[in-house]
Structure formats: C-alpha cells, structure tokens
Amino acid sequence: VQQALAADPAAQALVMVPEINLTPQLEARFLARFAPLYGADSVVSLHSGMTNPQRLKSWLAAHSGQARIVLGTRMAVFASLPGLALIVVDEEHDASYKQQEGARYSARDLAIWRGREQGAKVILGSATPSLESWHASRPPAEGDPGGRYLR
C-alpha cells in the first residue's frame, strides 16, 4: 500500500477483509502508519456495521480522493475510488466474500474484475488459498504456460 500511494499522489488503495470484527484493529494500524504521511482523514472504513451517515461520509471521502485508503468488507468493493491503484483481498479464500442473499456476487471475483478494468494491481492474500486461486497461480512448466496469477 505504501509503495502504491507513494508512486502517485492521487493513488488510492482498497483493502478488503472478510469480517467486520477485523476492521477496527486494522483501521487503527493503518491510521498509525499512514496518518502521519497523508492525514487522519486518509483512511476510512466501509462495512455494514456502520450507520448510514458514517458510510456516506466514508464513501464521499473515497469518491473525492480525500481518503487514500479504504478498508472494508465485501461491500467496499463497490466504493467509488477514482484513483484506484491497488486492491488487497485479505484471506481471499474466505466464504464471507460471497454474498448469498439478494444480489449474489463474489467480492473477491469483483475485485479481480475491477482491478483489470481500472488498471489496478490486485493482491489476493491467504495462507490457505482457494483451489481456484492456487490453480491460477501455478508456475510455468514444460508444456504448461502456468496460471493467470503471479505467486
């Protein structure tokens, strides 16, 4: 995240986590690291546990470019980030990235699509990757060009 933000003064990063409970601790760590560089308003969260006014404030900060880093759960993949340079999907294998009610979607797959559409790097993080990601990241071998992802 630091490299992506340092490379471009308008760059933004989206860091997705599978559970709401992980965002407060992660937000505290990101604020401690990035607030001295970019200001206290440069890191915002987006998740369903926030009130509508809190979510609106975070969304507007992301949309305006004031927020350089957006942390959130699967809903954060829909945030308006005009300077999107990096998407990190932490614990990409987690089933909670899949919305099962209403409009069904996979936030991990949307993050990959969005990265491709907006020219942003996508990092899928996991100690135990999904079989799909593991297969897509297989190294080249004789007669096999390898996967679509880099390990």
C-alpha positions in Angstrom: 0.0 0.0 0.0 2.8 2.4 0.9 4.5 1.8 -2.5 1.3 2.3 -4.4 0.4 5.6 -2.6 4.0 6.9 -2.8 4.1 6.3 -6.6 1.2 8.6 -7.4 -0.2 11.5 -5.3 -3.7 10.7 -6.5 -3.5 6.9 -5.9 -5.9 5.1 -3.7 -5.9 1.6 -2.2 -8.8 -0.7 -1.3 -8.0 -3.3 1.5 -10.7 -5.9 1.9 -11.2 -8.1 5.0 -13.6 -10.9 5.4 -15.2 -9.9 8.7 -16.5 -6.6 10.2 -14.7 -7.5 13.5 -11.3 -7.2 11.8 -11.8 -3.6 10.6 -11.3 -1.7 13.9 -7.9 -3.2 14.6 -6.8 -2.9 11.0 -8.0 0.7 10.8 -6.0 1.6 14.0 -2.9 0.0 12.4 -3.4 1.8 9.1 -4.0 5.1 10.8 -0.9 4.7 12.9 1.1 4.0 9.8 -0.4 6.4 7.2 -2.0 9.3 9.2 1.4 10.9 9.7 2.0 10.8 5.9 -1.4 11.6 4.5 -3.5 12.9 7.4 -6.1 11.4 9.7 -8.8 11.5 7.0 -6.8 9.5 4.6 -8.0 6.1 6.0 -11.7 5.2 6.1 -13.8 2.1 6.6 -16.8 0.8 4.8 -18.9 -2.0 6.2 -22.5 -2.9 7.1 -21.9 -2.2 10.8 -21.7 1.5 10.3 -24.6 3.9 10.4 -25.8 5.3 7.1 -24.3 8.8 7.8 -20.9 7.1 8.7 -21.0 5.1 5.5 -21.9 8.2 3.4 -19.1 10.2 4.9 -16.6 7.4 4.1 -18.0 6.9 0.6 -17.8 10.6 -0.1 -14.2 10.8 1.2 -13.3 7.9 -1.1 -15.1 9.4 -4.1 -13.4 12.8 -3.7 -10.0 11.2 -3.3 -9.6 12.6 0.2 -9.4 9.0 1.5 -6.3 7.4 0.1 -7.1 4.0 1.8 -10.5 2.3 2.1 -10.8 -0.6 4.5 -13.8 -2.8 4.4 -15.8 -6.0 4.0 -17.3 -7.3 0.7 -19.5 -4.2 0.2 -16.3 -2.0 0.0 -15.6 -3.4 -3.5 -18.4 -1.1 -4.7 -16.8 2.1 -3.3 -16.2 4.9 -5.8 -12.4 5.1 -6.0 -11.3 7.2 -9.0 -7.6 6.8 -8.2 -7.7 3.1 -7.5 -4.2 1.7 -7.9 -4.2 -1.3 -5.6 -6.7 -3.8 -4.2 -5.8 -6.2 -1.4 -8.1 -9.0 -0.7 -7.0 -10.4 2.7 -7.9 -14.1 3.3 -9.2 -14.4 -0.2 -10.4 -17.9 0.4 -12.9 -16.9 3.0 -16.5 -17.8 2.1 -17.8 -14.5 3.6 -16.7 -12.7 0.4 -19.7 -14.4 -1.3 -23.0 -12.6 -0.9 -25.7 -15.2 -0.7 -28.8 -13.1 -0.2 -30.4 -10.6 -2.6 -28.0 -9.9 -5.5 -25.5 -12.7 -5.4 -21.8 -11.9 -6.0 -18.3 -12.8 -5.1 -16.4 -9.7 -3.8 -13.1 -11.4 -4.5 -14.0 -12.0 -8.1 -15.4 -8.5 -8.4 -12.1 -7.1 -7.0 -10.2 -9.0 -9.7 -12.5 -7.7 -12.4 -12.4 -4.2 -11.1 -8.6 -4.3 -10.9 -8.4 -5.3 -14.6 -11.0 -2.6 -15.6 -9.3 0.2 -13.7 -5.7 -0.9 -14.2 -5.1 -1.5 -10.5 -2.9 -4.2 -9.1 -4.8 -6.9 -7.1 -3.2 -8.9 -4.3 -5.0 -12.0 -3.1 -3.6 -12.8 0.3 -4.1 -16.1 2.1 -2.1 -18.7 4.0 -4.6 -21.3 2.6 -5.6 -20.0 -0.9 -8.8 -21.2 -2.6 -8.2 -24.1 -5.0 -9.2 -21.7 -7.9 -6.5 -19.2 -6.9 -3.9 -21.8 -6.2 -4.5 -23.4 -9.6 -4.5 -20.0 -11.4 -1.1 -19.2 -9.8 0.7 -22.4 -10.7 4.2 -21.8 -12.1 5.0 -22.5 -15.7 6.2 -26.0 -16.5 7.1 -27.8 -19.7 4.1 -27.8 -22.0 2.1 -25.7 -19.5 2.2 -21.9 -19.6 1.3 -21.7 -16.0 -1.5 -19.8 -14.3 -3.0 -16.3 -14.8 -1.7 -15.0 -11.5 1.8 -14.5 -10.2 2.9 -16.0 -6.9 
